[in-house]
Amino acid sequence: QAQASDNAAPTVLSFRGGQAQMASFRLLCLLGLVGSGLAVKLQNSTSNFLLRGSSNGTSSTRTPCSCQANDPAWRSTTRTVPKCVFIDLGAANGNSFQAFMSNQYGPVSNCPSGGQWEAVLVEANPEFTPALQSVAARFPGMIHPLAGTAAYMCQGQTSFSIDPDVAHNRWGSSMVRHFDGSAVVTVPTLNVVQLVAENTIPGDYVILKVDIEGAEYDVIPCLAQYSNVRLIDAIYLEEHGYLAGSSAYTPQVYAASKSALLNAGINMPAYNSPTL
């Protein structure tokens, strides 16, 4: 399953803002167990990370934009009632949402405020737009589909290659790889950190499902720099190791970022998302 994003990223729910609160210092504290050398690399990565195609990189392809992990201009949601917030990155036709509703990410009845929930479904492949709109129509005001939009670490736009493998729900579609003879579309990218910052509150139970065919190697290091990353309770991360080389970050920084998220108390179980 895949995703990607026009210059202005779409706004869903009522965006709420984060405060840029010494994010680099806080991240250094979180990374204490994995070594100061890696911490310094990650601390500096917002402005100085290795761009694909830069003098320090090994690939000829550049990232569409740079990590934006904190921004005082982000606006807070006015919502006060806590709930589960299921954020599905690489939503395909809504199959992971169906798994959420079937309690495969935990009992929905245990969500705060008597089982209240909300879902944001982000999917870059425009072929899934009708299916996601259909799913959203069944739950008015509770599901926010962001179809034809790629989950990423910043707002911008990117090319997105459609996997020709229809039998497996076009599962390999990606913004970081291309398929010979397949369709390529241009889509806007959505800043995942901003999505979390502006649409969740401390009382929520926030589930982030990540199946974005290689873009996770940029999103996770950026997310680890977010000053309020503890808003997230669980990250279900499917990794595509054969695409790790396309990342803006080094493998060491990526590993340190995962450690930082775990040290922040975020649950990150082994995970493979449903495809068919």
Disulfide bonds with the S-S distance in Angstrom:
Cys65-Cys154 1.85
Cys67-Cys222 2.10
Cys84-Cys111 2.04
